Amino acid sequence: MEDTVQPLMSHLEELRRRLIVSIVAWAVGFLVCYGFSDTLFLWASKPVRAALPEGSSLVFISATEPFFTYLKLSACAGLVVALPVILWQAWCFVAPGLYSNEKRLAVPFVCCGCLCFAVGAYFGFAWIFPVVFKFLVGFGVSGGQINAMLSMGSYLGLALHLLVAFGMLFELPMLIFFLARMGLITADWLAARRKYAIVLAFVTGALLTPPDIISQTALAVPFVLLYETGIWVARVFGKKPEAGRELAPRS
């Protein structure tokens, strides 16, 4: 019993140490980013400010809103800054328990996952945000009787929500790649379920974006294109079936 408890306590102690290092790295990143919170918010709000009518600007509707908005933005930016340290701590904790083949897959999986998330978030910010906010703001002021006075806090909440949605969306080809390499899915299996993927794309767009057709389509179309890319990836890089035996993916 004592031999069993001791390894468990040592693992918990190591986990505690890794968590402390990760939290400290996040705190340092937060403090650094908070020093540039004004500049960060100006950059993050560029798409919506460009969509506002001339003479309009973002506003705050409570005395504490600017403070908490900058706080939230700095926390998110600090997490991005500290992400390499956090991922390294996570890797150091789980690596001793992995087999050699699992270690070979783990590092590329994490690196590719971070890269795909960053590309997806940038794609949403640079290409989709201007279209979505121009449509939404234009629709709101089209009658000529309503002025656009958007809250800085509500904008940041929506922007972070969309950035996460697009970042996760761009993980799809990478996820398909690793599932195909493991032999869990095949290109033919994915192609046979293309119609379900299209339905899922628009359902996902409806759930993760504002309730307008432009925002939903802006998420659904990349979903379908990335799914088609995933089919090609699975066909080229997927695990080949053994001779004389057909590969059947797990249901």
Protein Blocks (a to p, Z undefined) as FASTA:
>chain_A
ZZmmmmmmmmmmmmmmmmmmmmmmmmmmmmmmmmmmmmmmmmmmmmmmmmpcghiacddf
bfklmmmmmmmmmmmmmmmmmmmmmmmmmmmmmmmmpcfklmmmmmmmmmmmmmmmmmmm
mmmmmmmmmmmmmmmmmmmmmnopaccdddfklmmmmmmmmmmmmmmmmmmmmmmmmmmm
nopacfklmmmmmmmmmmmmmmmmmmmmccdfklmmmmmmmmmmmmmmmmmmmmmmmccd
dehiacdddZZ
